[in-house]
Amino acid sequence: MSEKFSVSNSISNLWDKLDGWLDAIILKLPNFAVAILVMVLFYFIAKGLKKFSRKVLFKKLSDESIKQILSKLIYTIVILIGFFVALGVLQLDKVLTSILAGAGVMGLAIGFALQGTLSNTVSGFMLSFQPKVRIGDFIEAQGKSGYVEEIDLRAVSIRQTDNDYVIIPNKIFVDSPFTNYSWTERARVSVSCGVGYESDLQKVEDLVTKIITENFEQQKNEGVEFYFTEFGDSSINFITRFWIQSQQPRPKFEAQHKAIKLIKKNFDEAGINIPFPIRTLDFGKNKLQMAPNKDE
């Protein structure tokens, strides 16, 4: 014969369980306090080791991104050690064993769910240990350009010239091409212009080459280049190219600015015309007529 359900017995059993749990919590309070102290202690140890590793242990590393990655790795390992020690203080060794046992199964599921994130993490390590991208470099990727501020395990932070930040996933840098303008110390600048059809072209070439050579120092295996490029609608166009010291975009703009001013000034002094486009309107047999004002 089945036993009858009793509300009073159920409440009594529930109360006994709650009372037992309360006693267990009270008995464990010292362990909780010690566990919290352990976590706090390991937190400060992790912060101290992170700072110490960047300034002392990894001092000889020239790449700032590698220092960031390694110091963050040390910080994470110390925090995990503190977590496991705290579990031991709470006498939750069996829970820890269960967690580690289930980590393999969960890791497989998480791996499928977070393929993109894991890919970015692996790419972050690859970027940190290759010298092609460094903190402070001026780069261009995916149509965005700016200075590399940080390389972490997820993305590269770029500060654009307008001071806006762009976050680009690490995987893009590993799988796609990008431009690093800071990789070389010298950059070539191009300036285009046009002269009138009546101009002495050899005189134009000699004058522009002389102006650029005198104002922009060229190193070995470098030199000022000058080429006429096309017969334009109202001018004969040319391009001049020369080298400057530059690892950022600003010196290139400054060099272009200076070269344009010098070319214009010397052309004016030499009587060389820089024509502007001319448009001729031909009305043919159609005559422009003004309608009389009826009010007059």
N, C-alpha and C positions, 0 to 999 in steps of 0.2 A: 504494500500500500504506500503510495507516494506521500511525502511529507507536505503539509500545508504551508503556504507562504505566510510568513509573519513579518509585518512591518517593523514591529518592535525589535525582533531578533536581528533584522537587517541593519537597523539603525545602530543597535548595540555593537554588531560586528564592525560596522564602518567606523564607529567611534573608537573601538579598540585598535583598529589599524592606524587611525590618525594619531592616537595617543602614542602608539609604538613609534610611528615616524617622527613625532615631536621629540620623544626621548632620544631617538637616534640622532636627530639634528642637534639637540642640546649637547650630546656627548661628542659630536663631531665639530662643535664650534671652535675649539682650539686648533683643530686641523684646518678648518676653513681660514682662520686668521693666518696661520703659518703659510698656507697655500697662496693667499693673496700677497703676503709679504714676499714670497718666493717670486711671484710673477712681477711684482714691482721692482724687486732687486734685479732680476734678469732683464727687465725693460731698460733700466739705466745702464746695466752692463752692455747691452746690445747697442745703445746709443753711443756709449763711450768707445766701444770697439769700432763702431762704424766711423766715427770721427778720427780715431787713432789710426785706423787702417789707411784712410785717405791721405792723412798728413805724414805718416811715418812708414808704414809697411809698403804702401804702393807709391811712395814718393818718387822713385826712379822711373815709374811709368809715365811716358810723355803724353799719352792719350787720356784726356779727362773722362771720356765715356767709359773706358775700361775701369777706371777708378770708381766711377759711380756704380757700375754693375757689380763689381767684386765687393764693394763695401755694403751694398744692399743685400747681397747674398750672405755675407757674414752676419748682418743684422737679423735676417730671417732665420738662419740656423740657430742663433743664440736664443731667439724667442721660442722656437720649437723645443729646444732643450729645456727651457724654463717651464713650458707647458707640460712636458712629460714628467719633470720633477714634481710639479704641483699635483699631478694626478697620483704620483706615488705617495705624496704626503697625505692625500685624501684616501689612501688605501683603495684606489680604484684600478688596481693592476689588472683585474679581470676585464674591466671595461676597456682598458688600453689594449689588451690582447685581442679582444673582439674587434676593436677599431682597426688594428693592424691586419687582422685576418680578412676583414671585409674590404680592406683598401684595394686589394688586387681586383676584385669584381667591380667595385665602384670606379676604380681608375680606368678600367676598360670602357665603362659607360660614359664617364666624363670625357675620355679621349675622343669618342665619337661626337659627343655633344659640343665640344669646344675645340674642334679642329682648327678653326681660324685663329683663336686665341693662342693655342699651342704653337701654331705656325709662326705667329708674330713673336712669341717668346724665343723660339729657336733662332729666328731671324735677328732678334735683338742681340743675342750672344754673338752671332756671326758679324754683325755690324760693329760691335764693341771691340772685337779683336782683329778687325781689318782697318788699315790706316786710310782707307778711301774716304771715310766720313769722320770728321773730328769736331769736337765742340768749338764753336766760333767760326767754322767754315761758312762761306756763302755758297749756297747750292740752289739748284732749280730741279724740281721733280713734280710731275703731274700738273704742269702749268703754274705751279706755285714756287716762288723764290724767296729766300731770306737767309738769316743766320741761324745755324744750328745751336739751340739753347740746351737741349737735353736729349739723351738717348737712353731710354729705359727698356724694360722687357716687353713693352707693348707697342710703343710708337716713338717716332722722332718728332720733337717739338721744334718748330721753325718760327722765328720772329721775322716777319716781313718788314720791309723798309718803312711802311706806314705804321709800324709798331703793333700790328695785329698778329695774332698767333695762329699758326696752322698746325694741326696734328695729323701726321701721315703715318699709317701703319707700317711697321718694320718690313712686312712681307713685300710691300711695293718696292722698297729699296733693293731687296735681294732679287726680285723677279723682273724688275723693269729698269730701263736705263735712266740715269739722272746725270746732271751736270754739276761738277764741283769747280767753281771759279777760283777757289783758294788753293787749289792743288799746285798751281804754278805761280811764280812771282811776276812774270811778264805777260802782258796782254796786248793784243793788236787792236788799234782804233782805226775806223774807216770814216772818212768825210767825203761826201759827194757834193758836186757843184756843177755849174754850167757857165759857158762864156758865149758871147755873141759870135755869129758866123764870120764877122769881119775881123776877128781876133787873130793874132799871130800865134798859132798853136804851140810852136816850139818855145816861144817866149813865155807862154802860160805855163808850160811844163817846167821850164827852168826856174821860173819865179816861185812856183808852189813848192818844188823840191827844195829850193834854197831856204824858204821860210820855215818849212817843217824841220829840216835838218838842223838849222840854227837854234830852234826853240825846244826840240825834243831829242834828248840824247839817245842815240842808238848804240847798242852793244854789238859784240862780235857776232857775225852771222845774221845780223839784222840790218835793216836799212829802210829808207823811205821808198815806197812804191808809188808810181803814178801811171794811170791808164785812162785814155779816152775811151768811153764806153759806148756812146751812141750819138747819132744825129737826132736831136730832139725836135720838137715842133718849132721852138724859137731859140734853141741854143745847142751847142755841142757840149755834151755832158762828160764829166770825168770823175774819177774816184782816186783819192790818195789814201794810202795805208801806212801806218807807222806804229812803232812799239813804245810802250810806257811801262813803268813799274806799277803794277796793280793786281790786287787779289780781291777787290771789292768793286761794286759797280760805280761808286762815286768818282774815283779817279778817271774812269773812262769818260763820264759825262763832263768832268772838268777839262779833260784834254780836248774833247770835241768842241766845247765852248770856246776854249782859247784858240784852237786852230781856225774855227770859223771867223772869229774876230780878226785874226791876223791876215787871213786870205782876203777878207773884205777890205781891210785897211790898205793893204799893198796893191790890190787891184785898182782901188780908187786912185792911188798915187801914180800908178802906171797907166792909167787911162783905159783899163780893160773893163769891158762892160759885162755885167751879170744881168742878162735880160730876164724880164718876167714874161709869162705867157701872154700872147696877143690873140685876141679873138676878133675876126672881121664879120660883121653882119651884112649880108647881101640881100636886099629886098627885091632885086631884079626889076621887073616892070611894075610891080606893085608900088604904089606911091602912098606915103604916109599922109593922111589928111586929117586936119583938125576940124571937128564939128563946130559950127558957129554956136555961140552962146545965145539962146533964145531970149534970155532975160535982158540982153542989151538992146 
